[in-house]
Amino acid sequence: MSLIAKLLSILVIALALVGVDAQNAAAAITYERLSLDDGRRLLVIKGEFEPSDDPMKLVAVYSEYQPTVISFDSNGGSVVAAIKSGRAIRALSANTVQIRSTQCASACALAFLGGVKRSAEAGSIGVHQASFSDDAALDNKTAVATVQTMTGEIIGYLSDIGVSPNLLRLSLSIESSDMRYLTTAEMRDWNIITSNDAVTAQTADNPVSSPNPKAEATATAPRTSRDNALEFIRRYHEAWSRDNSTALAFMHKAYEDQVTFYGKVVDRDAVMKDKATFAQRWPERIYSVKPGSEAAVCAEKCDVSGVVEWFARSRERGKTSSGMAEFALVWNPATSQIESENSKVLATDRGAQAPDRIISQWHVENGECRGSTNPDSPETQTACARREQIGAMLDTFGWCYGHKNDYGYQMKWHLCDAASNRL
């Protein structure tokens, strides 16, 4: 890689909140004036921020229209122009609000932060790494100077307006081809929003925020036998991944008195003897269902199937085991117990020394969690919860993600050491 290419890569990291350059911008900044039903006024800043933008134009429009609040409909643009707009908004003592249907992404996030009081829906503000246009021509000296100047601009701006540098750190971990939308918790914890009030303003012809009937229906829908069966299988493998005492206590309650166990009808004690023997052989275990493989078909009983991946270790014997297996069981919703169980090994990883399969699952769930355009959806929340569960199991097993003071793009899974992040 040439020196110029390396410097450009550094700049991609340093300008974490920059979106697209002015030459590739879809539309220059415009200002839309909207009257709300309750008499308030909304000013919407639309389009792409460009280096040629004059913040005094925003000041003039704001002073003339005297809006109650400013909002955005922008995919980003020039970081310099966005910061200038943000500082102008702060000088006007204006307030900002953002909704999901008209997003504020990339460099636009900097302009939004200029508001004195700030409110935003989850999933309405997006960040990612930056990129130069393909025809950007910078010599070595200019590239280095740009890295230093723009990094200082971003950090200084966040400091001036009292927003946590965690925003910059997060954006560093998101590829420029991807977009990470902020959750309510992140925006609150990092002082990106100053109000937890819901955004409910509406215009006569343009709804600024509307209820989501599908989401409401999902939130209030009763749990089905299928839901309970899938939740049981998750708890089953989570319990089996814990210490032997906890795992075997769970298993004792998980089976009926009589079980069809790998084709033979046996009593619970026989099942427990088999489980105890295995647990003693492999006292440290991680078992996790492969994302998207699980299925449950329920009538009076539930046929539950899926693929589970594992990594196990015996320190005493100096052995490890890793692989993937297909499982099938019959679960009784009335008793929450297993009536039948079978499985088949699909793959084994000879000589595996690291829980690579489980780490891969973490990355899948992390991608679903952080890359969702709707962070508050049940699917996203499930992915985030699964990511945390898998991360906790890996941490207990002695594997950690990143070191203290790492930026997001630097974080990797590794054997824990004194400087590691611990859950």
Secondary structure, 3 states (H helix, E strand, C coil): CCHHHHHHHHHHHHCCCCCCCHHHCCCECEEEEEEECCCCEEEEEECEECCCCCHHHHHHHHHHHCCCEEEEEECCECHHHHHHHHHHHHHCCCCEEECCCCCEECCHHHHHCCCCCEEECCCCEEECCCCCCCCCCCCHHHHHHHHHHHHHHHHHHHHHHCCCCHHHHHHHCCCCCCCEECCHHHHHHCCCCCCCCCCCCCECCCCCCCCCHHHHHHHHCCCCHHHHHHHHHHHHHHHHCCCHHHHHHHHHHHEEEEEEECCEEEEHHHHHHHHHHHHHHCCEEEEEECCCCCEEEECCCEEEEEEEEEEEEECCCCEEEEEEEEEEEEEECCCCEEEEEEEEEEEECCCCCCCHHHHHHHHHHHHHHHHCCCCCCHHHHHHHHHHHHHHHHHHHCCEEECECCCCHHHCCEEECCCCECCC
